[in-house]
Amino acid sequence: MSLRYLDEVDSTNSWLRRELQELKDGDAVYTASQTAGRGRRGRSWQNRPGEALYYSRLVRRPLADPSTLPLMVSLAGADAVQALCGRRPEVKWPNDLLFDGKKICGILCESVLEGAGASYILGVGFNLLQTAAFFEEQGLDHAASLFSATGRRCLPGDAALALDGALARRLDAFAAGGFAALAEEYRACCVNLGRQVYTDTVRGVAAAIDDAGRLVVRTPEGEEAVFTGEVTVHGIY
């Protein structure tokens, strides 16, 4: 199958999960019309048909460090965006892509147990063609699209091809070396570093991203490593 287009689907991640037994490593689907997309913590992910890309890819191979898949996917997403519009986005830990402090891309990676092992579904949603007025009408102050941020009109099919190729290249390096092989590149584009950050349990300055992909926060009491959860960056969101 490799890369397949779907006219409309509830969720590309859910579609892959339903069809799992018929699929192989590297198979992927995309659509420009998703009716019941899911984000982190079960949040909905919906746009007007045709203005966004919804993409999911199956990974069914041994990985050195699967817990950091979302960070790797964010770099692949940044590769694709740069190829599409000539400008590289920043990354907000762990895996949001930003232009000018506004989110253009969301990522949801899920594991699926299969016998004694696991497979992984990598879900990516790109805002492509929405206008700034659309986000304002929706009350989405911290969202943008490739069009509203750069003026480039990128079609879902072109974005899917760029992302599919970027993920294939990134996965080869990640499968062998894990996040440590990508850590320096990730740090260079991570907008959290050096800023005040807040989570449910800690607040301080984002001091580092360690080789395990954790956000290291410096507080008056010392340093604390955050592996997962919602992180607010002061001055961004």
Secondary structure by P-SEA (a helix, b strand, c coil): ccbbbbcccccaaaaaaaaccccccccccccccccccccccbbbbbcccccbbbbbbbbccccccccaaaaaaaaaaaaaaaaaccbbbbbcccccccccccccbbbbbbbbbccccbbbbbbbbbbccccaaaaaaacccccccccccccccccaaaaaaaaaaaaaaaaaaaaccccccaaaaaaaacccccbbbbccccccccccccccbbbbbbccccbbbbccccccccccc
